[in-house]
Structure formats: structure tokens, C-alpha cells
Amino acid sequence: MRPIQLNLKPSHLLAIILASASAGACLILTCMPLPLWAKLVAGVLVVMSAAYHVLDLMLRWPSSLVSLEVNSKGELQVIRKDAQKLSAVVLPDSVVFPWLTVLNIRTDQSRWPRHVLIPPDRVETDAFRQLRVWLRWGRQAESEAADAEEA
């Protein structure tokens, strides 16, 4: 298998979609029959969550992922903005579409899974295609080979 290198760029389209969705959620909150303090608390939480994720998409945090690498053995490594390189495992609930890949991964250091949204404007076209092929077919072939070795 050929190694795959994806350098992630900021996604302005995804940031706009996320900001619009959070604005819509805040608008819906204003129509809810809740006390004013509950609307304010929920609105602040929605805005803070959206701001965090938009800044992560724009690669502003030290923990933002800037690169994904799949080596010739089929092992995934992620590189953060602070140059920390982590081994990662792709979780089975990851989703692959031609227009969006939702990569759910778990790193060695993290207790919680990390969700990486990869639309086409975030990576180079050829590398994006290679990643999608690897996610659909390469991981299955590797798991079948590992099962055959165990038997």
C-alpha cells in the first residue's frame, strides 16, 4: 500500500455552515417557552461551542489537526498544530461520502473520540480520493488479513 499524506487546510465553507446552524439554534431558543435566564445560558453554551469548533476548523488551537498520515502498514497518525504526532485508530462509525468524510478517531492520549470533518475544500483532491478509498476498502482488507493470521 502507498502511504497517504493529507495536509488539512482551514475550511471556510464548513465554518460558515456551523456558524449558521448555531445562529439558527439561538433563534429557535428565543422562541422557546423558557425563562429568560435559561435562554441566555443555553444561547451562551451554543455560541461558545460553535466558536470553539469554528476556531478548530480554522486551525487556531494548538490541538487542531493539521495533517493525517497513513503509512504503508495502514496505520493512521495525526499531526497537531503544536507538532505533536499521535497514533490514531479509525472508529467503525466513520462515514465516507464523495462530498464529505467524517473521520471518527481515537488517539493514544485521548479518552474521548475525535471527529474530523473533511470536505473537499480542506484537502488536495488526489489525497482526498486516496483517503476515501483506504477508508472504504483498505481497512477492511487489513482487518480480514489480521483475522486470517489469528485463525
C-alpha positions as CSV (number, residue, x, y, z in Angstrom):
1,M,0.0,0.0,0.0
2,R,1.2,3.5,-0.8
3,P,1.4,6.0,2.1
4,I,-1.2,8.7,2.1
5,Q,-0.4,12.3,3.3
6,L,-3.2,14.8,3.9
7,N,-2.4,18.3,4.8
8,L,-5.6,19.9,6.3
9,K,-6.4,23.5,5.4
10,P,-9.0,25.7,7.0
11,S,-12.5,25.2,5.7
12,H,-14.3,28.4,5.3
13,L,-17.4,26.7,3.9
14,L,-17.7,24.4,6.9
15,A,-17.2,27.3,9.3
16,I,-20.0,29.3,7.7
17,I,-22.3,26.3,7.8
18,L,-21.5,25.7,11.5
19,A,-21.9,29.4,12.4
20,S,-25.3,29.5,10.5
21,A,-26.5,26.4,12.3
22,S,-25.6,27.8,15.7
23,A,-27.3,31.1,14.8
24,G,-30.4,29.1,13.8
25,A,-30.3,27.2,17.1
26,C,-30.1,30.5,19.0
27,L,-33.0,31.9,17.0
28,I,-35.0,28.8,17.9
29,L,-34.1,29.3,21.6
30,T,-35.6,32.7,21.6
31,C,-39.0,31.2,20.5
32,M,-39.0,28.5,23.2
33,P,-41.3,29.0,26.3
34,L,-38.4,29.1,28.7
35,P,-37.4,31.6,31.4
36,L,-35.0,34.3,30.1
37,W,-32.1,33.0,32.2
38,A,-32.4,29.5,30.7
39,K,-32.5,31.0,27.2
40,L,-29.4,33.1,27.9
41,V,-27.5,30.1,29.4
42,A,-28.4,27.8,26.5
43,G,-27.6,30.6,24.0
44,V,-24.2,31.2,25.5
45,L,-23.4,27.5,25.5
46,V,-24.4,27.2,21.8
47,V,-22.3,30.2,20.8
48,M,-19.2,29.0,22.9
49,S,-19.4,25.5,21.4
50,A,-19.7,26.9,17.8
51,A,-16.9,29.4,18.4
52,Y,-14.6,26.5,19.7
53,H,-15.4,24.3,16.7
54,V,-15.1,27.1,14.1
55,L,-11.7,28.1,15.6
56,D,-10.7,24.4,15.4
57,L,-11.8,24.2,11.8
58,M,-9.7,27.3,11.0
59,L,-6.7,25.7,12.7
60,R,-6.4,28.3,15.5
61,W,-5.9,25.9,18.5
62,P,-2.7,24.1,19.4
63,S,-4.6,20.9,19.4
64,S,-6.1,21.4,15.9
65,L,-5.2,18.7,13.5
66,V,-3.1,19.9,10.5
67,S,-2.1,16.6,8.9
68,L,-3.2,13.0,8.6
69,E,-0.8,10.2,7.5
70,V,-1.5,6.6,6.6
71,N,1.8,4.7,6.4
72,S,2.5,1.7,4.2
73,K,1.3,-0.7,7.0
74,G,-2.1,1.0,7.1
75,E,-1.5,2.8,10.4
76,L,-3.0,6.3,10.9
77,Q,-1.1,9.1,12.5
78,V,-2.3,12.6,13.1
79,I,-0.2,15.7,13.5
80,R,-1.4,18.6,15.6
81,K,-0.6,22.2,15.1
82,D,1.8,22.1,18.1
83,A,3.8,19.5,16.1
84,Q,2.7,16.6,18.3
85,K,2.4,13.4,16.3
86,L,-0.1,10.8,17.6
87,S,-1.1,7.3,16.6
88,A,-4.8,7.0,15.9
89,V,-7.4,4.3,15.3
90,V,-10.3,4.9,13.0
91,L,-13.5,4.0,14.7
92,P,-16.1,1.9,12.7
93,D,-18.7,4.7,12.8
94,S,-16.7,6.9,10.4
95,V,-18.7,8.0,7.3
96,V,-17.4,8.4,3.8
97,F,-19.2,10.3,1.1
98,P,-17.7,12.0,-2.1
99,W,-18.5,15.4,-0.7
100,L,-17.7,14.8,3.0
101,T,-15.7,12.4,5.1
102,V,-16.4,12.2,8.8
103,L,-13.4,10.6,10.4
104,N,-14.0,9.4,13.9
105,I,-10.7,8.6,15.5
106,R,-9.3,7.7,18.9
107,T,-5.7,8.7,19.7
108,D,-3.5,7.1,22.3
109,Q,-3.6,10.1,24.6
110,S,-7.4,10.7,24.4
111,R,-10.1,9.1,26.3
112,W,-12.8,10.5,24.0
113,P,-13.1,10.1,20.3
114,R,-12.1,13.0,18.0
115,H,-14.3,13.8,15.0
116,V,-12.5,15.2,11.9
117,L,-14.8,16.7,9.2
118,I,-13.1,16.6,5.8
119,P,-14.9,18.4,3.0
120,P,-13.2,18.6,-0.4
121,D,-12.1,22.2,0.1
122,R,-10.0,21.2,3.1
123,V,-7.5,18.8,1.3
124,E,-6.0,18.2,-2.1
125,T,-8.2,16.2,-4.5
126,D,-6.0,13.2,-5.1
127,A,-5.1,12.8,-1.4
128,F,-8.8,13.0,-0.5
129,R,-9.7,10.3,-3.0
130,Q,-6.9,8.1,-1.7
131,L,-8.2,8.5,1.9
132,R,-11.7,7.7,0.9
133,V,-10.6,4.5,-0.9
134,W,-8.4,3.5,2.1
135,L,-11.3,4.1,4.5
136,R,-13.8,2.1,2.3
137,W,-11.5,-0.8,1.2
138,G,-8.1,-0.7,2.7
139,R,-9.1,-1.0,6.3
140,Q,-11.4,-3.9,5.5
141,A,-8.6,-5.8,3.7
142,E,-6.2,-5.2,6.6
143,S,-8.8,-6.4,9.2
144,E,-9.5,-9.6,7.1
145,A,-5.8,-10.3,6.8
146,A,-5.4,-9.9,10.6
147,D,-8.3,-12.2,11.2
148,A,-6.8,-14.8,8.9
149,E,-3.4,-14.6,10.7
150,E,-5.2,-15.2,14.1
151,A,-7.0,-18.3,12.9
